[in-house]
């Protein structure tokens, strides 16, 4: 199953959070929580476990990114986390 994509979300909560992040705007605690929840479901998708070309190092890095998700409590930690998954060839935004 593919992870949900933020542009398809319909509650009206996530889009302003992503837009604030992308614009470099100050994010409220609620926006940070919404973005963290989105990133949690995105990185937790089983689709990422099905890469037939993944090495053991790739699998370990994926597991680490999944463990770090609860530490995303600020714009800076979100930026660092997203940079990490982008480096892995994945882009949640």
N, C-alpha and C positions, 0 to 999 in steps of 0.2 A: 504494500500500500504506500502510495506517495504521501509525503507530508503535506499538510495544508499550507497554502500560500497566502501571505498576508493580504494580497489584493482581493482575494476571494472571501475574506472574512466579512460578516454582515452585521455584527453587533454595534459597529460604530465606535468601538473602544480602541481597537488596534490601529486602525489607519492613522488617527491623529498622533499616536505614539511613534509609529514608523516615520511619519512625515516630520515630526519634531526632531527625531534622530537624524534623518537624512539632511535636514536643513541646518543642522548644527545648533538648533535652538535648545534652550534650557528645557529639561524634561522634568515633569512632576514625578513624585514617587509612584503615582498610579500609572503613569505612562511607562516608567521603568518596569513596573510589575507586569504590565500588559505585554511589553516587548519580551521580557524574560519568559513569560508563559508561552508566547508564540515560539520563541527559539527552543524552548524545552520540547514542545511537540514536534518541531521541525527536526532537531537533531536526534530525537528519540525514535523517529520513523524507522521501521525495520528495513526499508529500502536501502539504507546505507550499509546494512550488514550483508547485502547480496552482491556486492561488487566482486566479480570473479577474479579481478586483477589485483585485489588488495593484498598487501604483504602483511606479515605479522605486525610490523611497525605501524602500518596504516590502521590496523584494527586497534592497536594500543592507543594511538593518537585519537581515534574516534571515541574510545572508551573514556579517555581523559577529558575530552571536550564535553562529553555527557556528564561526567562527574563535576565539572566546573560550573555547570549551568546555575546552580543555586548561589554562586558567588557573584552573579551579575546584579549588582546593587547600585551601580552608577553608570553614567555615560562612559566613563573611562574604562570600566571593566567590560562593558558591552562592546566598545570599540576594539579592545584587545581580543576579546573572544571571537568577534566576527572576523578580524584580521587572521586569526588562527584557522578558522574554517575555510576562509577564502584561500589561504595558503595550501590547504588540503585539496583545493579544486572544487569547493562547495560554496554556494552563495545564497544565503537565506533571504536576501533583500533584492 
